[in-house]
Amino acid sequence: MTEQELMDLDFEKVMVYDEESDNGYDYYYFRKQIGGSLYLAADNLNKEKQLRVNIDDLGLVIRDINLLKELINVFSKIEDERREASLSKENG
């Protein structure tokens, strides 16, 4: 996946400066929160200059943009249902 593809999916570009990391260099990564406390992260370019998306909590790696879109869509639907149920409950 390219950086642009991730940005098109509303991934946030997070800058990490040397002062914060003490690595000797600045760097950045991409992240997107889905499903409450689950984050998707991408920071490793492969030799073709493509990014992989990781689900750190589960140790999974997603390499296909279409699978990533499906995963985001599923979590968006779950969040929408949760919101609708909450609103319905509030409105009695």
C-alpha positions as CSV (number, residue, x, y, z in Angstrom):
1,M,0.0,0.0,0.0
2,T,1.2,3.5,-0.6
3,E,1.1,6.4,1.8
4,Q,-1.6,8.1,-0.4
5,E,-3.8,5.0,-0.2
6,L,-3.6,5.0,3.6
7,M,-4.4,8.8,3.7
8,D,-7.4,8.2,1.4
9,L,-8.6,5.7,4.1
10,D,-8.2,8.5,6.8
11,F,-5.1,7.2,8.3
12,E,-3.3,9.8,10.5
13,K,0.3,10.6,9.7
14,V,2.1,10.8,13.1
15,M,5.5,12.5,13.2
16,V,8.0,11.4,15.9
17,Y,10.9,13.7,16.4
18,D,14.3,12.8,17.6
19,E,13.8,14.7,20.8
20,E,10.9,12.4,21.6
21,S,12.4,9.1,20.5
22,D,16.1,9.8,21.1
23,N,16.8,7.7,17.9
24,G,19.1,10.2,16.3
25,Y,16.5,10.9,13.6
26,D,13.0,12.0,12.9
27,Y,10.5,9.5,11.5
28,Y,6.7,9.1,10.9
29,Y,4.2,6.4,10.8
30,F,0.5,6.1,9.9
31,R,-2.3,4.9,12.2
32,K,-6.0,4.6,12.3
33,Q,-8.2,3.8,15.3
34,I,-10.9,1.3,14.7
35,G,-13.3,-0.5,17.0
36,G,-12.7,1.6,20.1
37,S,-9.2,0.7,21.3
38,L,-7.8,-1.2,18.3
39,Y,-5.2,0.6,16.1
40,L,-4.0,-0.2,12.7
41,A,-0.4,1.0,12.1
42,A,1.9,1.2,9.1
43,D,5.6,2.2,9.3
44,N,7.7,-0.3,7.4
45,L,8.4,0.2,3.7
46,N,9.3,-2.9,1.8
47,K,11.8,-3.0,-1.1
48,E,9.0,-2.0,-3.5
49,K,8.3,1.1,-1.3
50,Q,5.0,-0.3,-0.2
51,L,3.6,-0.1,3.3
52,R,2.3,-3.0,5.4
53,V,-0.5,-2.4,7.9
54,N,-0.1,-4.1,11.3
55,I,-2.6,-4.9,13.9
56,D,-0.2,-5.0,16.8
57,D,-2.5,-6.4,19.4
58,L,-3.2,-9.5,17.3
59,G,0.2,-9.7,15.6
60,L,-1.4,-9.6,12.1
61,V,-0.1,-8.0,9.0
62,I,-2.3,-6.8,6.1
63,R,-0.6,-6.4,2.7
64,D,-3.6,-6.0,0.4
65,I,-5.4,-2.7,0.2
66,N,-8.7,-4.4,-0.6
67,L,-8.6,-6.5,2.6
68,L,-7.7,-3.4,4.6
69,K,-10.7,-1.6,3.1
70,E,-13.0,-4.5,4.0
71,L,-11.6,-4.6,7.6
72,I,-12.2,-0.9,8.1
73,N,-15.7,-1.2,6.6
74,V,-16.6,-4.0,9.0
75,F,-15.4,-2.1,12.1
76,S,-17.2,1.1,10.8
77,K,-20.5,-0.9,10.6
78,I,-20.0,-2.3,14.1
79,E,-19.4,1.2,15.4
80,D,-22.5,2.6,13.5
81,E,-24.6,-0.2,15.1
82,R,-23.3,0.6,18.5
83,R,-24.0,4.3,18.1
84,E,-27.5,3.6,16.8
85,A,-28.3,1.3,19.7
86,S,-27.0,3.9,22.2
87,L,-29.2,6.6,20.6
88,S,-32.2,4.3,20.5
89,K,-31.6,3.5,24.2
90,E,-31.4,7.3,25.1
91,N,-34.5,8.1,23.2
92,G,-36.4,5.4,25.0
